Amino acid sequence: MRNNFKKIIALEEHFSVPDKITKKYKMVPPSFSYAQDPGVKRRLLDIETLRISEMNEAGVDLQVLSLVAPGREQLEIEEAVAFSREVNDYIADIIMKYPERFAAFAALPIDDPEKAVDELERTVKQYNFKGTMISGNYKGRYLDDPFFEPLLQGAEDLGVPIYLHPNMPPVPVFEAYYENGLRKEVAMIFSTAGFGWHIDTAVHVLRMILAGVFDRHPKLQVIIGHLGEGISFFMERLDRVLPPRLTGLEKPISAYLKENVNYTISGFNFIPAFLDLYMHVGAERIMFSTDYPYSSMKEAVQFLNQLPISDKDKEKIAHENAERLMRF
């Protein structure tokens, strides 16, 4: 597919490791119906042939790869360390074959933040990985928890972003908000891709702001997908009801959302939602992604082409912002 951009870099593009690795660690595959789809599984695994072919067809030049479930969160710490290292080495070998087509976010054993920082540093310095992707809350704890302070400091020191990917809401939240009185099939989608994933990620970012993470780490950058997980709609409201005189923060909440948070499209190919985010944070904070293989690369590129904004701003979203943030 031809497009009008100098380059397109996609940032939320998932992969899975071969079955021999997941079986080695006795990992359980995800239970979501779409994750069980044979076409999805094939696309998660076939990086060198099918994925590159579909990238060419869609007009995507480079994907930043990130591990999808089953992930290291299932494992005890020592196994998580070994698994993370094996996954990162596996994807680094593929990137070395196709350096113009792929980069990666590191998989980290976040059960042990010190070891996670060691692995992040190793992958950034040895393989030029572009940061890390964290799957939302971890056993009900968010990155504002002091437990994760070494990871925040490490990412800031290395100058790489943390991509916050959605995860299941904590069990008490799932039971109270999504499960009671609803059919199981409805509750599962409602609590994940239908709503819960996105709201939980929005809460995650806002907790980090309100806990002073970005006052302590002013250079730290995070990325969230799905056109900001609904946060931009609430930006003025947040500033009004949670001003610095109440929060004790150095700035209004919107300042952190414009200075420390970056946003990707990742399957939210919806013009009204895009324009709301664009009007609040500007083109400089928005980056392209497709959420492959769960969403279509072709549709994402068509969406980017059709955005009612200037060609200059489209180039920022297509590749320039990612190049600046992650030093491509």
N, C-alpha and C positions, 0 to 999 in steps of 0.2 A: 504493500500500500504506500503510495506517495504522500508525503506531507510537506508542509511549507516551512518546517523548522530546521534550523541548523543542526539540532541534535535533540533527542528525547531521552531523558533519564527517568526511569521508573523506580520508586523507592519502597513500595510495600509489595514485594514479589516473593512468594513463598516456595520453599522446597522441602522435601523430606529425604531422609537418608535411606539407603538400601535396607531391605528386610533383615539382612544378616547382622546389621548393626543393632536394630531395634530388638531383634530376637536375642542377641548377645546380652542385652541389658534387661530382657524380659519385660519390655515395655508394652503397654496396652494401647491399641489404636483408638483414635477418637470415635465417639459414638454418634456424632451428628450425621444425619442422613446424607448431606451433601459431601461430607468427608469420605463416606463410603462409596461414592460414585466411582466406578472404574475409570472413567475419563479423567476425573480430578486426580485420582491416585497416580495414573500414568503421567499426567503433566507435572505432578510434584516430584516424580522420580526421574523422568527423562529430560535432563537438563541440556545435554549436549546435542540432541537431535531434534526432537519435537519442539522443545521450547525455543530454540534458536530459529527454527523454521517459522514458528508463529510470531516471534518478534520481528522477523523480516517481513512477514506478510502484513503485520500491523503498522510497521514503521517505527518500532521502538529500538533505539540504538543500544541502550545499556540498562540492565536490571541490577539493582542492589538486592542480593538474595538474603532471605531470612528463614530460619528454621520454623516449621509449623509443628503442631502437635502430631505424634507424641513427643514431648520435649523433656528437658532435664528436670522439670519440676516434679516428676514422678519419683525421682531417684533419691536415695540417701546421699549424703554429701560426698563421700569418697567416689562413689559411682558417678555422681553428677559431674565431678571434676574430670574424671576420665572420659565420660561421654562427651562433655563439651569440647574437650581437646580433640577427640577423635572426629567429631562433626566439623569443627573448624579446619582441621587438617584436610578432611575430605573435600570440603568446598573450596579450600585454597588451592588444591591440586587442579580442580576444574577451572578456577579463575586464571591460573597460570597458563592454561591452554588457550583461554579466550579472554585476554586482558582488556580488549576493547569492548567486550560484550557484558562482562559481569564484574561486580564488586560484591561486598558482603557486610552484613552486620553480624557481630560475634554472638554465638550462643554462650551464655555464662552460667556458672554454678552459683546462683545468687543465694543459696542456703548459707554460703560462707562468703560474705562480701570481700574479705581480704583476698581469698583465692580467686574470686570473680575479677577483682582489679588486676591481679597477676595475669589472668588469661586475657583480659581486655588489652592490657599493655603488650602482651606477647603478640596478639593478632594484629594490633595496630602497627607495631614497629616491624614485625616480621613479614606480615602479609598485606599491609596497607588497608586493613579493614576500616570501614567508615564509621564505626561506633558499635552500638549494641541495640538489640531489640529485646525488651522485657515484656513478658506476657501479663500485663496488668497487675492486679493485686496478687500477692504471693501468700497463700494460706491466710487470706484476710488482712494481710499487712500491706501498706502502701509505701512508696518510696520516701514519704515524709518521716517514716519511723526512724529513730536514731540508729537502729540496727543497720540501715543501709547507708549511713553517712560515708563510710570508706568508698563505696561505689560512686556516690555523687562527687566526692572529692577527686577520685581517680579519673572520672570522665571529664571533669572540668580541667584538671591538670593536663590531660592528653589532648584537650581541645576537640573532643568528639561528642556527637549528640547521643542521647538515649531516646530511642523510639519506643513509645508506650503503646503496645498493641493490646486490644481488648482481651479480657479473660472473663470467665464465669464470675458473676457477683458472689460475694461471700455467702456461705450456706444459709445463715439466718436471713439475709436479704432475699435470697432466692425463695425461701419458704414463705416469707411474709408477703413479698411483692408479686411473685410470679406463679407460685405453685398452687396456693390455696384456692380451691373452687374452679380451677381451669383443667381442661383435658391435658394429659401429659404431653402430647405432641404440640399443643398450642403453648403450654408453659415453657417448653424447651426453646422454641424459636423466639417467643416473646422475651425470654431472659437472656438471649444471646444476640443473634444477628438482627432480630426484629426491633430490639430496643435496649435490653439490659446491658449488653456489651458496651454500647456507646455511652450510656449514662454512667456506668461504672468508670469508664476511662475519663469522662469529664470530671467526675468527682475526684478521681486520682490527681488530675492536674490541679484542680482547685485546692485540694488538701495540701499539695506541695507549696502552692503560693501562700496559703493562709498560715502554714507552719513556718514560713520564713526561709524556705529552702533557697530561694533566689536572692534573698538578702545576704545569706551566708555564702552563696555561690553565684555571684552576679554574672559570671561568664558562662555558666552552665546553659546548654541548649537542649531542649527536648522537642520531640516531634510527635504529633498525634495525627491520625488519619481521619477518613470519612468526613472531610470538610469541617474538622474541628469538633466532632462529636456533639454538636448542638450548642457549644459554649458561646459562640459569637452572638446568638440571639439574646443572651442574658447579659451581655457585657455592660451596658449602661445600668441595668438593674443591680448588678453586683457592685459597681462603683457607688451607687446611691445608698444601698443598705449595708454595705460593708466598707465604709471609708477608713482611711489610715488611722484616724483618731480612735476608731473602735478596734481595728485589727492590730495596731501597733507596727504595721509594716512601713517601710520607707516610701512606698509609692502606692497609688491606686491599683486595684487588681488588674484593670485593663492595661496598665503599663507593662506588667509582667507578661500578659498575654500577647503583647506586641513586641516585646524585647527578648523574651526567653523561650517562647513557644513558636514552633513552626508547624505548618498544617499541610497535609496532602489530601488528594482527591479520593484515592483508593475505593473505587466502585460507586461513589456517590456522584453519579453523572447527572446531576439535577441543577438546572440553571438558577432557580430561585435561591436554593441553599448556597450555591457558589457565590452569588451576588451579595448575599448577606455577609458572608465571611470576607469577601473582597472589599466591601464597603467599610468593614471594621478594621481590617489589618493591612490592606493593600496587597499588591501583587508580590512585594518583596518577601512576604512570609508564607506564600503558598507554593507548593511543589507538586509535581506530577507523580501519580502512581496509579496502578490498575487493580491491585489486589488479586493478581494472578495466582492460581488458576480459578479462583472463585468468581471472578468477574472477567469480562471480555476486554482484551487489549485493544481490539479494533474499536469497540464502542468508546473506550477511554480516549483514544486518539481522535476519533470523530468529535467527541465532546470538547476536547481541547481546541480543535480547529474551529468549532462553532461558537466558542465563547464570545459574548458581545463586549469585548475589551480590545485594547490596541494590540497590534502585532508586537510592539516592544514588550508589553506586559505578558503576552503569551510566551515569548522567548524566555522571560524570567522564570515562568512557571515550568516550561518544558525542560530547561536544563541549567540556566544561569544561577538560580538560587541554590540548587543542589551543588553545583561546582564551587560556589563560594563557601557554603556551610561545611562541605566535606572535603574540600581541597582536591578536587579531581584534577 
